[in-house]
Amino acid sequence: MDVGPPLLLALWVTGLAFGAAVVAWWRVVGPGYAWLAAAVIALFGLPAAAAGVGGAAWVAIGLSVLAGGAARSPRIASGLLAAAGFVFAAGAAARSPVLPVATGALFLGGITSEMMLGHWFLIDPRLPRWSLRALTAAGGVGLVLDVAYLATEGAFGWQASDAVMGWAFVVLAATSAVLVVGVWLALREKRYTGVMAATGLSYLATLTAFGAVVLGRLVAFPP
């Protein structure tokens, strides 16, 4: 596995693209969310392309831009965003086995997408919370699967020279798990403050998740 900016950025934007595709398919928000998601995916895709993901990134960026243009047709936008996700995943798979591409993208994409959609709930509290719960659950499943995969590759059997990174990975993964549970529990609060708390916790979870994905791969697949 070639652990570097191209792979890590491609993983993250893959998850974002699939998350946005699912939200568009659900039709729980208006075209404004699709415009935001398409812009974020394109902005994440640019450094991925510059870092070396290559032509796949440019194709996926183009698909995300088209998805933004088709935002008023949720099914079309969803299909274009999903296609962008597959193309970004192909760029990541050129540097990694397919399984950790899927688990890493699910982990990062679920949590980050929940955070983005949570902001839409702050605008319109009447939106259904099951969509936030579904994205949170996806991120939690991705966390478990990603850590399990990395464990089979030696992420918990590090050498003495990698002890700092190894323990940092453990702490970040555990913190991510606690935050995901916190987001889930906050969403059970029926008042508006529940979504506010969940969105704030998901900010932290996004940061710890990215750290866990990076350090877990560096420990399991040292340069």
Buried (B, 14 or more C-beta within 10 A) or exposed (E): BEBBBBBBBBBBBBBBBBBBBBBBBBEBBEBEBBBBBBEBBBEBBBBBBEBBBBEBBBBBBBBBBBBBBBBEBBEBBBBBBBBBBBBBBBBBBBBBEEEBBBBBBBBBBBBBBBBBBBEBBEEEEEBEBEBBBBBBBBBBBBBBBBBEBBEEBBBBEBEEEBEEBBEBBBBBBEBBBEBBBBBBEBBEBEEEEBBBBBBBBBEBBBBBBBBBBBBBBBBBBEE
